[in-house]
Amino acid sequence: MAILVLISGSNNSGKSIYAEQLIAKTTGDRYYIATMLPCTEDNHRRIEKHRAQRQGLGFDTIESPYQVGNAPVSSDGVVLLEDVSNLLANAMFEKGDSSDSVFNDISALADRCKMLVAVTITGLEDQGYDEGTTAYINGLNAINRKLFEKASAVISMQEGTPVYEKGDIHVLI
């Protein structure tokens, strides 16, 4: 199994930039698995922002909104999964899949590469939403807990600062 790194935080906390910079320090093939299905103008802006951020960092981009466990990555590759929350939303709302199937899919990807860096949103609470959104939030929280347990390192981005909750930089590079 690969080294699994979980990078979490709220929207716009610096998760993606930190993950990209971390992977830029590694050797081997670099893959960026983009999971967002662009449905709004904001989605398109975020995609362009992320493309500009990783320009020149040597990533091969793989557009994969579903079933990332089948992504064409090399066994010595370093993979950035951007991000778990989009992957789950796509699976639940487009395909009717469960959070367990998404976690298993992410685990299958981790088993196929040297390092997997998974970016995810944390801090969502399930109060005040409809049934579908509540199920999504609970599913995301469940995946995040399982990834935390499985990870070699867990980094929480807090106001742009990485805080190691598990492991340290030495397991990464």
C-alpha positions as CSV (number, residue, x, y, z in Angstrom):
1,M,0.0,0.0,0.0
2,A,1.1,3.6,-0.7
3,I,1.8,6.2,1.9
4,L,-1.5,7.8,2.4
5,V,-1.6,11.5,3.3
6,L,-4.9,13.2,4.2
7,I,-5.0,17.0,4.0
8,S,-8.2,18.5,5.4
9,G,-9.7,21.9,6.1
10,S,-12.5,24.2,5.2
11,N,-13.0,25.7,1.8
12,N,-10.2,28.2,0.8
13,S,-8.0,27.1,3.7
14,G,-5.0,26.4,1.4
15,K,-5.4,22.6,1.3
16,S,-4.8,22.3,-2.5
17,I,-1.8,24.6,-2.7
18,Y,-0.2,22.9,0.2
19,A,-0.8,19.4,-1.3
20,E,0.6,20.6,-4.7
21,Q,3.7,22.0,-3.0
22,L,4.2,18.9,-1.0
23,I,4.0,16.6,-4.0
24,A,6.4,18.9,-6.0
25,K,9.1,17.9,-3.5
26,T,8.7,14.2,-4.4
27,T,10.2,12.1,-7.2
28,G,8.5,9.9,-9.7
29,D,5.5,10.3,-11.9
30,R,3.0,12.9,-10.6
31,Y,-0.7,12.6,-11.1
32,Y,-3.5,15.0,-10.4
33,I,-6.9,13.4,-10.3
34,A,-9.5,16.1,-10.8
35,T,-13.0,14.9,-9.6
36,M,-15.1,18.1,-10.0
37,L,-18.0,18.0,-12.4
38,P,-18.3,21.6,-13.5
39,C,-21.9,22.5,-13.2
40,T,-21.7,26.2,-12.3
41,E,-19.6,29.3,-13.2
42,D,-18.0,29.0,-9.8
43,N,-17.0,25.4,-10.6
44,H,-15.3,26.6,-13.8
45,R,-13.4,29.4,-11.9
46,R,-12.2,26.9,-9.3
47,I,-11.0,24.5,-12.0
48,E,-9.1,27.3,-13.8
49,K,-7.6,28.5,-10.5
50,H,-6.3,24.9,-9.7
51,R,-4.9,24.5,-13.2
52,A,-2.9,27.7,-12.9
53,Q,-1.7,26.7,-9.4
54,R,-0.2,23.4,-10.6
55,Q,1.2,24.7,-13.8
56,G,4.9,23.8,-14.1
57,L,4.8,21.2,-11.3
58,G,4.9,18.2,-13.6
59,F,1.4,16.8,-13.0
60,D,-0.4,14.6,-15.5
61,T,-4.0,15.5,-15.0
62,I,-6.6,12.8,-15.0
63,E,-10.3,13.9,-15.1
64,S,-12.1,11.3,-13.1
65,P,-15.3,12.2,-11.4
66,Y,-16.1,8.6,-10.5
67,Q,-14.2,5.3,-9.7
68,V,-10.7,6.7,-9.1
69,G,-9.6,3.3,-8.1
70,N,-9.3,2.5,-11.8
71,A,-7.3,5.6,-12.7
72,P,-4.3,5.0,-15.0
73,V,-1.4,5.7,-12.5
74,S,2.0,4.0,-12.2
75,S,2.9,1.9,-9.1
76,D,5.8,4.4,-8.4
77,G,3.5,7.4,-8.9
78,V,2.6,10.1,-6.5
79,V,-1.1,10.9,-6.8
80,L,-3.1,14.0,-5.7
81,L,-6.8,13.3,-5.3
82,E,-8.6,16.6,-5.6
83,D,-11.0,16.1,-3.8
84,V,-12.8,13.5,-1.7
85,S,-15.9,15.8,-1.2
86,N,-16.5,16.1,-4.9
87,L,-15.9,12.4,-5.5
88,L,-18.5,11.5,-2.9
89,A,-21.0,14.1,-4.2
90,N,-20.6,12.7,-7.7
91,A,-21.0,9.1,-6.5
92,M,-24.0,9.7,-4.3
93,F,-26.0,12.2,-6.3
94,E,-25.1,11.1,-9.9
95,K,-24.7,7.3,-9.4
96,G,-26.5,6.5,-6.2
97,D,-23.4,5.0,-4.6
98,S,-22.6,4.9,-0.9
99,S,-19.8,6.4,1.1
100,D,-18.5,2.9,1.8
101,S,-18.1,2.3,-2.0
102,V,-16.2,5.7,-2.3
103,F,-13.9,4.8,0.6
104,N,-13.2,1.4,-1.0
105,D,-12.5,3.1,-4.3
106,I,-10.0,5.5,-2.7
107,S,-8.4,2.6,-0.9
108,A,-8.0,0.7,-4.2
109,L,-6.2,3.8,-5.7
110,A,-3.9,3.9,-2.7
111,D,-3.0,0.3,-3.2
112,R,-1.9,1.1,-6.8
113,C,0.6,3.9,-6.3
114,K,3.6,5.0,-4.2
115,M,1.9,7.9,-2.4
116,L,-1.7,9.1,-2.4
117,V,-2.4,12.6,-1.1
118,A,-6.1,13.0,-0.6
119,V,-7.6,16.5,-0.1
120,T,-10.9,16.8,1.7
121,I,-13.3,19.2,3.4
122,T,-13.9,19.0,7.1
123,G,-16.0,20.9,9.6
124,L,-19.4,20.3,7.9
125,E,-22.3,19.7,10.3
126,D,-25.5,17.9,9.3
127,Q,-28.0,20.2,11.0
128,G,-30.6,22.1,9.1
129,Y,-30.3,20.3,5.7
130,D,-32.6,18.1,3.7
131,E,-32.3,14.4,3.9
132,G,-30.0,14.0,0.8
133,T,-27.6,16.7,2.0
134,T,-27.5,15.3,5.5
135,A,-26.7,11.9,4.2
136,Y,-23.9,13.4,2.1
137,I,-22.4,15.3,5.1
138,N,-22.6,12.2,7.3
139,G,-21.0,10.1,4.5
140,L,-18.2,12.6,4.0
141,N,-17.5,12.7,7.7
142,A,-17.4,8.8,7.8
143,I,-14.9,8.7,4.9
144,N,-12.8,11.3,6.5
145,R,-12.7,9.3,9.8
146,K,-11.7,6.1,7.9
147,L,-9.0,8.0,5.9
148,F,-7.7,9.5,9.1
149,E,-7.3,6.0,10.6
150,K,-5.6,4.6,7.4
151,A,-3.3,7.6,6.8
152,S,0.4,7.7,7.6
153,A,0.1,11.5,8.0
154,V,-2.9,13.8,8.5
155,I,-2.6,17.5,8.0
156,S,-5.3,20.0,8.9
157,M,-5.0,23.4,7.2
158,Q,-5.9,26.1,9.7
159,E,-5.9,29.7,8.2
160,G,-3.4,28.7,5.6
161,T,-1.1,26.9,8.1
162,P,-0.5,23.2,8.0
163,V,-1.0,21.5,11.4
164,Y,0.1,17.9,11.6
165,E,-2.6,15.8,13.5
166,K,-0.9,12.5,12.7
167,G,2.6,11.6,11.5
168,D,5.1,14.3,10.3
169,I,6.9,15.5,7.2
170,H,9.4,12.7,7.5
171,V,6.9,10.1,6.3
172,L,6.2,12.2,3.2
173,I,9.6,12.9,1.6
